Amino acid sequence: MRILVIEDELSLLELITKRLSEEGYAVDPAANGKDAQDYINSVDYDCIILDLLIPLIDGLSLLRKIRVKRSHRLSLF
């Protein structure tokens, strides 16, 4: 399972990433909405953990973009 963790509090981002990696998950960390958007555009994730209050692109705007991207790819959402 591939997981994207989006969190601007770096200590929390590192902790979540480390714990999920220790459990065997492939984890990509992003500290802001722009980096997260770049990851989302290049990788298909099984799970995204999203903090809503992140810099550059806020979490709700990013969530809307994710939904649009997935709705174009999938017939059911």
All heavy atoms as a GROMACS GRO file, in nm:
protein
  616
    1MET      N    1   0.084  -0.117   0.000
    1MET     CA    2   0.000   0.000   0.000
    1MET      C    3   0.089   0.124   0.000
    1MET      O    4   0.183   0.134   0.078
    1MET     CB    5  -0.092  -0.001   0.123
    1MET     CG    6  -0.179   0.121   0.131
    1MET     SD    7  -0.292   0.119   0.271
    1MET     CE    8  -0.433   0.049   0.190
    2ARG      N    9   0.056   0.220  -0.085
    2ARG     CA   10   0.132   0.344  -0.095
    2ARG      C   11   0.049   0.457  -0.033
    2ARG      O   12  -0.068   0.476  -0.067
    2ARG     CB   13   0.164   0.374  -0.240
    2ARG     CG   14   0.258   0.489  -0.255
    2ARG     CD   15   0.322   0.489  -0.393
    2ARG     NE   16   0.434   0.579  -0.392
    2ARG     CZ   17   0.560   0.542  -0.374
    2ARG    NH1   18   0.588   0.415  -0.356
    2ARG    NH2   19   0.657   0.629  -0.373
    3ILE      N   20   0.111   0.532   0.059
    3ILE     CA   21   0.042   0.635   0.136
    3ILE      C   22   0.114   0.769   0.121
    3ILE      O   23   0.236   0.776   0.127
    3ILE     CB   24   0.037   0.597   0.286
    3ILE    CG1   25  -0.036   0.464   0.305
    3ILE    CG2   26  -0.029   0.708   0.368
    3ILE    CD1   27  -0.031   0.410   0.446
    4LEU      N   28   0.036   0.874   0.103
    4LEU     CA   29   0.088   1.010   0.104
    4LEU      C   30   0.044   1.076   0.234
    4LEU      O   31  -0.075   1.077   0.266
    4LEU     CB   32   0.035   1.090  -0.016
    4LEU     CG   33   0.073   1.237  -0.022
    4LEU    CD1   34   0.224   1.256  -0.030
    4LEU    CD2   35   0.004   1.305  -0.139
    5VAL      N   36   0.141   1.128   0.309
    5VAL     CA   37   0.110   1.199   0.434
    5VAL      C   38   0.139   1.347   0.411
    5VAL      O   39   0.250   1.385   0.377
    5VAL     CB   40   0.195   1.146   0.552
    5VAL    CG1   41   0.163   1.223   0.679
    5VAL    CG2   42   0.173   0.998   0.572
    6ILE      N   43   0.036   1.430   0.430
    6ILE     CA   44   0.049   1.574   0.409
    6ILE      C   45   0.026   1.643   0.543
    6ILE      O   46  -0.085   1.644   0.596
    6ILE     CB   47  -0.055   1.623   0.306
    6ILE    CG1   48  -0.048   1.538   0.178
    6ILE    CG2   49  -0.032   1.771   0.275
    6ILE    CD1   50  -0.169   1.551   0.090
    7GLU      N   51   0.134   1.699   0.598
    7GLU     CA   52   0.131   1.760   0.732
    7GLU      C   53   0.241   1.864   0.738
    7GLU      O   54   0.356   1.836   0.703
    7GLU     CB   55   0.153   1.652   0.838
    7GLU     CG   56   0.178   1.700   0.978
    7GLU     CD   57   0.062   1.780   1.035
    7GLU    OE1   58  -0.050   1.728   1.043
    7GLU    OE2   59   0.085   1.897   1.071
    8ASP      N   60   0.208   1.986   0.781
    8ASP     CA   61   0.308   2.092   0.786
    8ASP      C   62   0.386   2.098   0.917
    8ASP      O   63   0.490   2.162   0.924
    8ASP     CB   64   0.246   2.228   0.755
    8ASP     CG   65   0.143   2.272   0.856
    8ASP    OD1   66   0.079   2.184   0.919
    8ASP    OD2   67   0.123   2.392   0.872
    9GLU      N   68   0.340   2.031   1.019
    9GLU     CA   69   0.416   2.022   1.144
    9GLU      C   70   0.520   1.911   1.126
    9GLU      O   71   0.487   1.792   1.126
    9GLU     CB   72   0.324   1.992   1.262
    9GLU     CG   73   0.397   1.998   1.394
    9GLU     CD   74   0.302   1.972   1.510
    9GLU    OE1   75   0.187   2.016   1.507
    9GLU    OE2   76   0.350   1.904   1.604
   10LEU      N   77   0.645   1.951   1.106
   10LEU     CA   78   0.748   1.856   1.064
   10LEU      C   79   0.772   1.741   1.160
   10LEU      O   80   0.793   1.628   1.116
   10LEU     CB   81   0.879   1.930   1.036
   10LEU     CG   82   0.873   2.030   0.920
   10LEU    CD1   83   1.009   2.096   0.898
   10LEU    CD2   84   0.824   1.964   0.792
   11SER      N   85   0.764   1.766   1.289
   11SER     CA   86   0.786   1.656   1.385
   11SER      C   87   0.675   1.552   1.373
   11SER      O   88   0.700   1.431   1.380
   11SER     CB   89   0.796   1.709   1.528
   11SER     OG   90   0.677   1.775   1.566
   12LEU      N   91   0.552   1.596   1.354
   12LEU     CA   92   0.440   1.504   1.336
   12LEU      C   93   0.450   1.431   1.202
   12LEU      O   94   0.426   1.310   1.194
   12LEU     CB   95   0.308   1.580   1.346
   12LEU     CG   96   0.180   1.498   1.339
   12LEU    CD1   97   0.179   1.387   1.444
   12LEU    CD2   98   0.059   1.589   1.355
   13LEU      N   99   0.489   1.502   1.098
   13LEU     CA  100   0.508   1.441   0.966
   13LEU      C  101   0.612   1.331   0.973
   13LEU      O  102   0.591   1.220   0.922
   13LEU     CB  103   0.549   1.547   0.864
   13LEU     CG  104   0.579   1.500   0.722
   13LEU    CD1  105   0.457   1.435   0.658
   13LEU    CD2  106   0.630   1.616   0.638
   14GLU      N  107   0.724   1.359   1.039
   14GLU     CA  108   0.830   1.258   1.052
   14GLU      C  109   0.783   1.138   1.134
   14GLU      O  110   0.813   1.024   1.099
   14GLU     CB  111   0.953   1.321   1.117
   14GLU     CG  112   1.025   1.419   1.027
   14GLU     CD  113   1.137   1.494   1.097
   14GLU    OE1  114   1.171   1.461   1.213
   14GLU    OE2  115   1.192   1.587   1.036
   15LEU      N  116   0.711   1.162   1.242
   15LEU     CA  117   0.661   1.053   1.327
   15LEU      C  118   0.565   0.963   1.251
   15LEU      O  119   0.579   0.840   1.252
   15LEU     CB  120   0.592   1.110   1.451
   15LEU     CG  121   0.528   1.007   1.544
   15LEU    CD1  122   0.634   0.919   1.606
   15LEU    CD2  123   0.445   1.077   1.651
   16ILE      N  124   0.467   1.022   1.183
   16ILE     CA  125   0.369   0.942   1.108
   16ILE      C  126   0.439   0.864   0.997
   16ILE      O  127   0.413   0.745   0.978
   16ILE     CB  128   0.259   1.033   1.049
   16ILE    CG1  129   0.176   1.096   1.162
   16ILE    CG2  130   0.169   0.954   0.954
   16ILE    CD1  131   0.082   1.206   1.115
   17THR      N  132   0.527   0.930   0.925
   17THR     CA  133   0.600   0.864   0.816
   17THR      C  134   0.683   0.748   0.868
   17THR      O  135   0.681   0.638   0.810
   17THR     CB  136   0.690   0.966   0.743
   17THR    OG1  137   0.608   1.071   0.690
   17THR    CG2  138   0.768   0.902   0.631
   18LYS      N  139   0.753   0.770   0.977
   18LYS     CA  140   0.838   0.666   1.034
   18LYS      C  141   0.755   0.546   1.079
   18LYS      O  142   0.788   0.431   1.048
   18LYS     CB  143   0.916   0.722   1.153
   18LYS     CG  144   1.004   0.620   1.220
   18LYS     CD  145   1.077   0.679   1.339
   18LYS     CE  146   1.157   0.572   1.410
   18LYS     NZ  147   1.213   0.620   1.536
   19ARG      N  148   0.647   0.571   1.151
   19ARG     CA  149   0.564   0.461   1.203
   19ARG      C  150   0.499   0.381   1.090
   19ARG      O  151   0.494   0.258   1.095
   19ARG     CB  152   0.456   0.514   1.297
   19ARG     CG  153   0.513   0.575   1.423
   19ARG     CD  154   0.567   0.466   1.516
   19ARG     NE  155   0.639   0.519   1.627
   19ARG     CZ  156   0.589   0.537   1.749
   19ARG    NH1  157   0.465   0.504   1.775
   19ARG    NH2  158   0.664   0.586   1.845
   20LEU      N  159   0.449   0.448   0.990
   20LEU     CA  160   0.388   0.376   0.878
   20LEU      C  161   0.492   0.297   0.800
   20LEU      O  162   0.465   0.184   0.758
   20LEU     CB  163   0.315   0.474   0.786
   20LEU     CG  164   0.186   0.534   0.840
   20LEU    CD1  165   0.136   0.647   0.750
   20LEU    CD2  166   0.079   0.427   0.857
   21SER      N  167   0.610   0.354   0.784
   21SER     CA  168   0.719   0.283   0.714
   21SER      C  169   0.760   0.158   0.792
   21SER      O  170   0.786   0.053   0.732
   21SER     CB  171   0.839   0.375   0.696
   21SER     OG  172   0.806   0.481   0.610
   22GLU      N  173   0.766   0.170   0.924
   22GLU     CA  174   0.801   0.055   1.008
   22GLU      C  175   0.698  -0.057   0.995
   22GLU      O  176   0.732  -0.175   1.013
   22GLU     CB  177   0.813   0.097   1.155
   22GLU     CG  178   0.933   0.182   1.184
   22GLU     CD  179   0.934   0.238   1.325
   22GLU    OE1  180   0.833   0.229   1.398
   22GLU    OE2  181   1.039   0.294   1.362
   23GLU      N  182   0.575  -0.022   0.963
   23GLU     CA  183   0.469  -0.122   0.945
   23GLU      C  184   0.469  -0.180   0.804
   23GLU      O  185   0.386  -0.264   0.771
   23GLU     CB  186   0.333  -0.062   0.977
   23GLU     CG  187   0.314  -0.028   1.123
   23GLU     CD  188   0.321  -0.150   1.214
   23GLU    OE1  189   0.269  -0.256   1.176
   23GLU    OE2  190   0.380  -0.138   1.323
   24GLY      N  191   0.562  -0.134   0.721
   24GLY     CA  192   0.576  -0.191   0.588
   24GLY      C  193   0.510  -0.115   0.475
   24GLY      O  194   0.508  -0.162   0.361
   25TYR      N  195   0.457   0.001   0.503
   25TYR     CA  196   0.392   0.081   0.400
   25TYR      C  197   0.496   0.165   0.325
   25TYR      O  198   0.594   0.209   0.384
   25TYR     CB  199   0.287   0.174   0.460
   25TYR     CG  200   0.173   0.099   0.525
   25TYR    CD1  201   0.165   0.088   0.664
   25TYR    CD2  202   0.074   0.039   0.448
   25TYR    CE1  203   0.062   0.020   0.723
   25TYR    CE2  204  -0.031  -0.031   0.507
   25TYR     CZ  205  -0.036  -0.040   0.645
   25TYR     OH  206  -0.138  -0.109   0.704
   26ALA      N  207   0.470   0.190   0.198
   26ALA     CA  208   0.550   0.285   0.121
   26ALA      C  209   0.488   0.422   0.147
   26ALA      O  210   0.371   0.444   0.117
   26ALA     CB  211   0.546   0.250  -0.027
   27VAL      N  212   0.567   0.514   0.203
   27VAL     CA  213   0.513   0.642   0.247
   27VAL      C  214   0.590   0.757   0.184
   27VAL      O  215   0.714   0.757   0.184
   27VAL     CB  216   0.520   0.655   0.401
   27VAL    CG1  217   0.457   0.786   0.446
   27VAL    CG2  218   0.454   0.537   0.469
   28ASP      N  219   0.517   0.855   0.132
   28ASP     CA  220   0.576   0.978   0.082
   28ASP      C  221   0.529   1.092   0.172
   28ASP      O  222   0.408   1.107   0.194
   28ASP     CB  223   0.532   1.006  -0.062
   28ASP     CG  224   0.587   0.906  -0.160
   28ASP    OD1  225   0.704   0.864  -0.144
   28ASP    OD2  226   0.515   0.869  -0.254
   29PRO      N  227   0.622   1.173   0.225
   29PRO     CA  228   0.584   1.286   0.310
   29PRO      C  229   0.580   1.417   0.231
   29PRO      O  230   0.664   1.442   0.144
   29PRO     CB  231   0.696   1.291   0.413
   29PRO     CG  232   0.817   1.239   0.339
   29PRO     CD  233   0.764   1.141   0.238
   30ALA      N  234   0.481   1.500   0.260
   30ALA     CA  235   0.473   1.632   0.199
   30ALA      C  236   0.439   1.733   0.308
   30ALA      O  237   0.346   1.712   0.386
   30ALA     CB  238   0.367   1.635   0.090
   31ALA      N  239   0.514   1.843   0.313
   31ALA     CA  240   0.496   1.943   0.418
   31ALA      C  241   0.411   2.061   0.375
   31ALA      O  242   0.383   2.150   0.454
   31ALA     CB  243   0.633   1.992   0.466
   32ASN      N  244   0.368   2.063   0.248
   32ASN     CA  245   0.283   2.172   0.200
   32ASN      C  246   0.198   2.124   0.083
   32ASN      O  247   0.221   2.017   0.026
   32ASN     CB  248   0.365   2.295   0.163
   32ASN     CG  249   0.461   2.267   0.049
   32ASN    OD1  250   0.419   2.238  -0.063
   32ASN    ND2  251   0.591   2.276   0.077
   33GLY      N  252   0.099   2.203   0.048
   33GLY     CA  253   0.007   2.165  -0.057
   33GLY      C  254   0.068   2.156  -0.194
   33GLY      O  255   0.028   2.072  -0.276
   34LYS      N  256   0.167   2.238  -0.223
   34LYS     CA  257   0.232   2.235  -0.355
   34LYS      C  258   0.308   2.105  -0.374
   34LYS      O  259   0.296   2.039  -0.478
   34LYS     CB  260   0.326   2.356  -0.370
   34LYS     CG  261   0.406   2.356  -0.498
   34LYS     CD  262   0.317   2.373  -0.621
   34LYS     CE  263   0.400   2.386  -0.746
   34LYS     NZ  264   0.395   2.271  -0.833
   35ASP      N  265   0.387   2.066  -0.274
   35ASP     CA  266   0.460   1.939  -0.283
   35ASP      C  267   0.363   1.822  -0.292
   35ASP      O  268   0.384   1.729  -0.370
   35ASP     CB  269   0.553   1.921  -0.163
   35ASP     CG  270   0.671   2.015  -0.164
   35ASP    OD1  271   0.698   2.077  -0.270
   35ASP    OD2  272   0.737   2.028  -0.060
   36ALA      N  273   0.256   1.829  -0.215
   36ALA     CA  274   0.155   1.723  -0.217
   36ALA      C  275   0.092   1.711  -0.355
   36ALA      O  276   0.074   1.601  -0.408
   36ALA     CB  277   0.049   1.750  -0.112
   37GLN      N  278   0.060   1.824  -0.416
   37GLN     CA  279   0.002   1.823  -0.549
   37GLN      C  280   0.097   1.759  -0.650
   37GLN      O  281   0.054   1.682  -0.736
   37GLN     CB  282  -0.033   1.965  -0.592
   37GLN     CG  283  -0.104   1.972  -0.726
   37GLN     CD  284  -0.144   2.113  -0.762
   37GLN    OE1  285  -0.097   2.209  -0.705
   37GLN    NE2  286  -0.234   2.125  -0.857
   38ASP      N  287   0.225   1.788  -0.639
   38ASP     CA  288   0.324   1.727  -0.728
   38ASP      C  289   0.326   1.575  -0.711
   38ASP      O  290   0.330   1.502  -0.810
   38ASP     CB  291   0.463   1.785  -0.703
   38ASP     CG  292   0.475   1.931  -0.745
   38ASP    OD1  293   0.388   1.978  -0.824
   38ASP    OD2  294   0.569   1.998  -0.699
   39TYR      N  295   0.324   1.528  -0.588
   39TYR     CA  296   0.318   1.383  -0.562
   39TYR      C  297   0.191   1.322  -0.622
   39TYR      O  298   0.196   1.218  -0.688
   39TYR     CB  299   0.320   1.353  -0.412
   39TYR     CG  300   0.456   1.350  -0.348
   39TYR    CD1  301   0.491   1.441  -0.249
   39TYR    CD2  302   0.549   1.253  -0.382
   39TYR    CE1  303   0.615   1.436  -0.187
   39TYR    CE2  304   0.674   1.247  -0.322
   39TYR     CZ  305   0.706   1.340  -0.225
   39TYR     OH  306   0.828   1.334  -0.164
   40ILE      N  307   0.078   1.385  -0.597
   40ILE     CA  308  -0.050   1.333  -0.642
   40ILE      C  309  -0.056   1.324  -0.794
   40ILE      O  310  -0.114   1.232  -0.850
   40ILE     CB  311  -0.166   1.418  -0.586
   40ILE    CG1  312  -0.175   1.398  -0.435
   40ILE    CG2  313  -0.298   1.385  -0.654
   40ILE    CD1  314  -0.259   1.501  -0.363
   41ASN      N  315   0.006   1.420  -0.862
   41ASN     CA  316   0.007   1.420  -1.008
   41ASN      C  317   0.098   1.313  -1.067
   41ASN      O  318   0.085   1.280  -1.185
   41ASN     CB  319   0.046   1.557  -1.061
   41ASN     CG  320  -0.063   1.659  -1.042
   41ASN    OD1  321  -0.180   1.625  -1.035
   41ASN    ND2  322  -0.026   1.785  -1.032
   42SER      N  323   0.188   1.259  -0.987
   42SER     CA  324   0.283   1.162  -1.041
   42SER      C  325   0.266   1.020  -0.989
   42SER      O  326   0.322   0.927  -1.045
   42SER     CB  327   0.427   1.208  -1.015
   42SER     OG  328   0.452   1.219  -0.877
   43VAL      N  329   0.188   1.001  -0.882
   43VAL     CA  330   0.173   0.870  -0.820
   43VAL      C  331   0.026   0.844  -0.788
   43VAL      O  332  -0.046   0.936  -0.749
   43VAL     CB  333   0.256   0.862  -0.688
   43VAL    CG1  334   0.238   0.729  -0.619
   43VAL    CG2  335   0.403   0.891  -0.714
   44ASP      N  336  -0.018   0.721  -0.805
   44ASP     CA  337  -0.152   0.681  -0.762
   44ASP      C  338  -0.143   0.625  -0.620
   44ASP      O  339  -0.080   0.522  -0.599
   44ASP     CB  340  -0.211   0.575  -0.855
   44ASP     CG  341  -0.254   0.633  -0.988
   44ASP    OD1  342  -0.298   0.750  -0.990
   44ASP    OD2  343  -0.244   0.563  -1.089
   45TYR      N  344  -0.204   0.693  -0.525
   45TYR     CA  345  -0.197   0.653  -0.384
   45TYR      C  346  -0.318   0.570  -0.345
   45TYR      O  347  -0.430   0.593  -0.391
   45TYR     CB  348  -0.186   0.776  -0.294
   45TYR     CG  349  -0.052   0.841  -0.305
   45TYR    CD1  350  -0.032   0.949  -0.390
   45TYR    CD2  351   0.056   0.793  -0.234
   45TYR    CE1  352   0.093   1.008  -0.404
   45TYR    CE2  353   0.181   0.850  -0.246
   45TYR     CZ  354   0.199   0.957  -0.332
   45TYR     OH  355   0.323   1.013  -0.344
   46ASP      N  356  -0.293   0.474  -0.256
   46ASP     CA  357  -0.401   0.394  -0.198
   46ASP      C  358  -0.469   0.470  -0.085
   46ASP      O  359  -0.587   0.450  -0.056
   46ASP     CB  360  -0.346   0.262  -0.145
   46ASP     CG  361  -0.282   0.180  -0.254
   46ASP    OD1  362  -0.354   0.146  -0.351
   46ASP    OD2  363  -0.162   0.150  -0.246
   47CYS      N  364  -0.393   0.559  -0.020
   47CYS     CA  365  -0.443   0.633   0.095
   47CYS      C  366  -0.370   0.767   0.102
   47CYS      O  367  -0.250   0.774   0.076
   47CYS     CB  368  -0.419   0.552   0.222
   47CYS     SG  369  -0.468   0.634   0.374
   48ILE      N  370  -0.444   0.872   0.138
   48ILE     CA  371  -0.384   1.004   0.160
   48ILE      C  372  -0.429   1.052   0.297
   48ILE      O  373  -0.549   1.058   0.325
   48ILE     CB  374  -0.426   1.104   0.052
   48ILE    CG1  375  -0.376   1.058  -0.086
   48ILE    CG2  376  -0.373   1.244   0.085
   48ILE    CD1  377  -0.424   1.144  -0.201
   49ILE      N  378  -0.332   1.086   0.381
   49ILE     CA  379  -0.360   1.145   0.512
   49ILE      C  380  -0.336   1.294   0.495
   49ILE      O  381  -0.223   1.336   0.468
   49ILE     CB  382  -0.269   1.084   0.621
   49ILE    CG1  383  -0.294   0.934   0.632
   49ILE    CG2  384  -0.293   1.156   0.755
   49ILE    CD1  385  -0.197   0.861   0.721
   50LEU      N  386  -0.441   1.374   0.510
   50LEU     CA  387  -0.436   1.515   0.472
   50LEU      C  388  -0.470   1.606   0.588
   50LEU      O  389  -0.580   1.599   0.644
   50LEU     CB  390  -0.535   1.538   0.357
   50LEU     CG  391  -0.559   1.681   0.310
   50LEU    CD1  392  -0.432   1.744   0.258
   50LEU    CD2  393  -0.669   1.681   0.203
   51ASP      N  394  -0.376   1.693   0.624
   51ASP     CA  395  -0.400   1.801   0.719
   51ASP      C  396  -0.467   1.914   0.641
   51ASP      O  397  -0.422   1.949   0.532
   51ASP     CB  398  -0.267   1.848   0.778
   51ASP     CG  399  -0.280   1.962   0.877
   51ASP    OD1  400  -0.394   1.999   0.912
   51ASP    OD2  401  -0.176   2.015   0.918
   52LEU      N  402  -0.574   1.970   0.692
   52LEU     CA  403  -0.646   2.073   0.618
   52LEU      C  404  -0.578   2.209   0.623
   52LEU      O  405  -0.592   2.289   0.531
   52LEU     CB  406  -0.790   2.085   0.671
   52LEU     CG  407  -0.877   1.961   0.650
   52LEU    CD1  408  -1.015   1.985   0.708
   52LEU    CD2  409  -0.885   1.924   0.505
   53LEU      N  410  -0.504   2.236   0.729
   53LEU     CA  411  -0.438   2.367   0.744
   53LEU      C  412  -0.291   2.356   0.707
   53LEU      O  413  -0.204   2.346   0.793
   53LEU     CB  414  -0.455   2.419   0.887
   53LEU     CG  415  -0.599   2.440   0.932
   53LEU    CD1  416  -0.604   2.476   1.079
   53LEU    CD2  417  -0.667   2.545   0.847
   54ILE      N  418  -0.264   2.358   0.577
   54ILE     CA  419  -0.127   2.347   0.526
   54ILE      C  420  -0.096   2.468   0.439
   54ILE      O  421  -0.187   2.529   0.383
   54ILE     CB  422  -0.106   2.215   0.446
   54ILE    CG1  423  -0.212   2.199   0.337
   54ILE    CG2  424  -0.106   2.096   0.540
   54ILE    CD1  425  -0.193   2.080   0.246
   55PRO      N  426   0.032   2.503   0.426
   55PRO     CA  427   0.068   2.620   0.346
   55PRO      C  428   0.068   2.593   0.196
   55PRO      O  429   0.068   2.479   0.152
   55PRO     CB  430   0.210   2.652   0.394
   55PRO     CG  431   0.264   2.526   0.451
   55PRO     CD  432   0.146   2.448   0.500
   56LEU      N  433   0.069   2.702   0.121
   56LEU     CA  434   0.078   2.710  -0.026
   56LEU      C  435  -0.053   2.671  -0.095
   56LEU      O  436  -0.105   2.749  -0.173
   56LEU     CB  437   0.196   2.631  -0.081
   56LEU     CG  438   0.333   2.671  -0.028
   56LEU    CD1  439   0.442   2.589  -0.095
   56LEU    CD2  440   0.359   2.819  -0.047
   57ILE      N  441  -0.104   2.553  -0.073
   57ILE     CA  442  -0.238   2.515  -0.119
   57ILE      C  443  -0.305   2.453   0.002
   57ILE      O  444  -0.256   2.353   0.055
   57ILE     CB  445  -0.232   2.412  -0.235
   57ILE    CG1  446  -0.156   2.468  -0.355
   57ILE    CG2  447  -0.373   2.372  -0.276
   57ILE    CD1  448  -0.134   2.368  -0.467
   58ASP      N  449  -0.416   2.512   0.048
   58ASP     CA  450  -0.480   2.459   0.169
   58ASP      C  451  -0.540   2.321   0.143
   58ASP      O  452  -0.563   2.281   0.028
   58ASP     CB  453  -0.586   2.556   0.221
   58ASP     CG  454  -0.706   2.566   0.130
   58ASP    OD1  455  -0.702   2.650   0.037
   58ASP    OD2  456  -0.801   2.490   0.151
   59GLY      N  457  -0.565   2.248   0.249
   59GLY     CA  458  -0.611   2.110   0.240
   59GLY      C  459  -0.743   2.093   0.167
   59GLY      O  460  -0.761   1.998   0.091
   60LEU      N  461  -0.838   2.184   0.189
   60LEU     CA  462  -0.968   2.171   0.122
   60LEU      C  463  -0.955   2.192  -0.029
   60LEU      O  464  -1.018   2.120  -0.108
   60LEU     CB  465  -1.070   2.269   0.180
   60LEU     CG  466  -1.122   2.232   0.319
   60LEU    CD1  467  -1.216   2.340   0.371
   60LEU    CD2  468  -1.192   2.098   0.317
   61SER      N  469  -0.874   2.288  -0.069
   61SER     CA  470  -0.852   2.310  -0.213
   61SER      C  471  -0.783   2.189  -0.275
   61SER      O  472  -0.818   2.146  -0.386
   61SER     CB  473  -0.766   2.434  -0.235
   61SER     OG  474  -0.833   2.549  -0.190
   62LEU      N  475  -0.688   2.134  -0.203
   62LEU     CA  476  -0.618   2.015  -0.252
   62LEU      C  477  -0.714   1.897  -0.262
   62LEU      O  478  -0.712   1.823  -0.361
   62LEU     CB  479  -0.501   1.982  -0.159
   62LEU     CG  480  -0.406   1.875  -0.206
   62LEU    CD1  481  -0.342   1.910  -0.338
   62LEU    CD2  482  -0.298   1.853  -0.101
   63LEU      N  483  -0.801   1.881  -0.164
   63LEU     CA  484  -0.899   1.772  -0.168
   63LEU      C  485  -0.992   1.786  -0.288
   63LEU      O  486  -1.023   1.687  -0.356
   63LEU     CB  487  -0.980   1.771  -0.038
   63LEU     CG  488  -1.086   1.663  -0.026
   63LEU    CD1  489  -1.025   1.523  -0.039
   63LEU    CD2  490  -1.158   1.676   0.107
   64ARG      N  491  -1.033   1.907  -0.319
   64ARG     CA  492  -1.118   1.929  -0.438
   64ARG      C  493  -1.044   1.886  -0.565
   64ARG      O  494  -1.103   1.823  -0.653
   64ARG     CB  495  -1.159   2.076  -0.447
   64ARG     CG  496  -1.262   2.115  -0.346
   64ARG     CD  497  -1.309   2.260  -0.367
   64ARG     NE  498  -1.383   2.303  -0.251
   64ARG     CZ  499  -1.334   2.383  -0.155
   64ARG    NH1  500  -1.212   2.429  -0.164
   64ARG    NH2  501  -1.408   2.416  -0.053
   65LYS      N  502  -0.916   1.920  -0.574
   65LYS     CA  503  -0.837   1.881  -0.692
   65LYS      C  504  -0.822   1.730  -0.701
   65LYS      O  505  -0.827   1.673  -0.810
   65LYS     CB  506  -0.699   1.947  -0.687
   65LYS     CG  507  -0.705   2.096  -0.706
   65LYS     CD  508  -0.568   2.159  -0.697
   65LYS     CE  509  -0.579   2.310  -0.712
   65LYS     NZ  510  -0.450   2.374  -0.729
   66ILE      N  511  -0.804   1.664  -0.587
   66ILE     CA  512  -0.793   1.518  -0.585
   66ILE      C  513  -0.922   1.456  -0.636
   66ILE      O  514  -0.921   1.364  -0.717
   66ILE     CB  515  -0.761   1.467  -0.443
   66ILE    CG1  516  -0.621   1.510  -0.401
   66ILE    CG2  517  -0.775   1.315  -0.436
   66ILE    CD1  518  -0.593   1.491  -0.252
   67ARG      N  519  -1.034   1.506  -0.588
   67ARG     CA  520  -1.164   1.452  -0.629
   67ARG      C  521  -1.189   1.470  -0.779
   67ARG      O  522  -1.240   1.381  -0.845
   67ARG     CB  523  -1.276   1.516  -0.549
   67ARG     CG  524  -1.280   1.466  -0.408
   67ARG     CD  525  -1.393   1.527  -0.331
   67ARG     NE  526  -1.404   1.461  -0.201
   67ARG     CZ  527  -1.484   1.505  -0.106
   67ARG    NH1  528  -1.560   1.611  -0.125
   67ARG    NH2  529  -1.489   1.441   0.008
   68VAL      N  530  -1.153   1.585  -0.833
   68VAL     CA  531  -1.169   1.609  -0.976
   68VAL      C  532  -1.081   1.512  -1.055
   68VAL      O  533  -1.127   1.450  -1.150
   68VAL     CB  534  -1.135   1.755  -1.012
   68VAL    CG1  535  -1.121   1.773  -1.162
   68VAL    CG2  536  -1.241   1.849  -0.957
   69LYS      N  537  -0.957   1.498  -1.013
   69LYS     CA  538  -0.864   1.408  -1.083
   69LYS      C  539  -0.918   1.265  -1.082
   69LYS      O  540  -0.918   1.197  -1.184
   69LYS     CB  541  -0.726   1.412  -1.018
   69LYS     CG  542  -0.627   1.318  -1.083
   69LYS     CD  543  -0.492   1.318  -1.012
   69LYS     CE  544  -0.402   1.218  -1.082
   69LYS     NZ  545  -0.297   1.169  -1.002
   70ARG      N  546  -0.963   1.219  -0.969
   70ARG     CA  547  -1.012   1.082  -0.957
   70ARG      C  548  -1.144   1.062  -1.031
   70ARG      O  549  -1.169   0.955  -1.083
   70ARG     CB  550  -1.024   1.041  -0.812
   70ARG     CG  551  -0.889   1.030  -0.749
   70ARG     CD  552  -0.892   0.957  -0.620
   70ARG     NE  553  -0.756   0.949  -0.570
   70ARG     CZ  554  -0.703   0.841  -0.525
   70ARG    NH1  555  -0.771   0.729  -0.521
   70ARG    NH2  556  -0.580   0.839  -0.481
   71SER      N  557  -1.229   1.163  -1.036
   71SER     CA  558  -1.357   1.147  -1.105
   71SER      C  559  -1.336   1.134  -1.255
   71SER      O  560  -1.415   1.071  -1.323
   71SER     CB  561  -1.451   1.263  -1.074
   71SER     OG  562  -1.405   1.382  -1.133
   72HIS      N  563  -1.230   1.193  -1.308
   72HIS     CA  564  -1.201   1.179  -1.451
   72HIS      C  565  -1.144   1.041  -1.483
   72HIS      O  566  -1.156   0.994  -1.595
   72HIS     CB  567  -1.101   1.287  -1.497
   72HIS     CG  568  -1.159   1.423  -1.498
   72HIS    ND1  569  -1.270   1.457  -1.571
   72HIS    CD2  570  -1.124   1.535  -1.432
   72HIS    CE1  571  -1.299   1.583  -1.551
   72HIS    NE2  572  -1.212   1.634  -1.468
   73ARG      N  573  -1.084   0.978  -1.384
   73ARG     CA  574  -1.022   0.848  -1.405
   73ARG      C  575  -1.117   0.733  -1.375
   73ARG      O  576  -1.106   0.626  -1.433
   73ARG     CB  577  -0.900   0.836  -1.313
   73ARG     CG  578  -0.782   0.780  -1.380
   73ARG     CD  579  -0.662   0.776  -1.292
   73ARG     NE  580  -0.684   0.835  -1.163
   73ARG     CZ  581  -0.631   0.794  -1.051
   73ARG    NH1  582  -0.552   0.692  -1.051
   73ARG    NH2  583  -0.655   0.855  -0.937
   74LEU      N  584  -1.208   0.753  -1.283
   74LEU     CA  585  -1.296   0.646  -1.238
   74LEU      C  586  -1.440   0.675  -1.277
   74LEU      O  587  -1.484   0.790  -1.276
   74LEU     CB  588  -1.289   0.633  -1.085
   74LEU     CG  589  -1.152   0.604  -1.026
   74LEU    CD1  590  -1.159   0.613  -0.875
   74LEU    CD2  591  -1.102   0.469  -1.068
   75SER      N  592  -1.513   0.572  -1.306
   75SER     CA  593  -1.654   0.592  -1.340
   75SER      C  594  -1.739   0.605  -1.214
   75SER      O  595  -1.844   0.666  -1.215
   75SER     CB  596  -1.704   0.478  -1.427
   75SER     OG  597  -1.687   0.355  -1.362
   76LEU      N  598  -1.696   0.544  -1.104
   76LEU     CA  599  -1.768   0.553  -0.977
   76LEU      C  600  -1.676   0.615  -0.872
   76LEU      O  601  -1.560   0.582  -0.863
   76LEU     CB  602  -1.812   0.415  -0.929
   76LEU     CG  603  -1.909   0.340  -1.018
   76LEU    CD1  604  -1.931   0.200  -0.964
   76LEU    CD2  605  -2.042   0.415  -1.026
   77PHE      N  606  -1.732   0.703  -0.790
   77PHE     CA  607  -1.652   0.764  -0.683
   77PHE      C  608  -1.733   0.772  -0.558
   77PHE      O  609  -1.846   0.801  -0.555
   77PHE     CB  610  -1.604   0.902  -0.725
   77PHE     CG  611  -1.518   0.966  -0.621
   77PHE    CD1  612  -1.391   0.920  -0.595
   77PHE    CD2  613  -1.566   1.072  -0.547
   77PHE    CE1  614  -1.313   0.979  -0.500
   77PHE    CE2  615  -1.488   1.131  -0.451
   77PHE     CZ  616  -1.361   1.087  -0.428
   0.00000   0.00000   0.00000
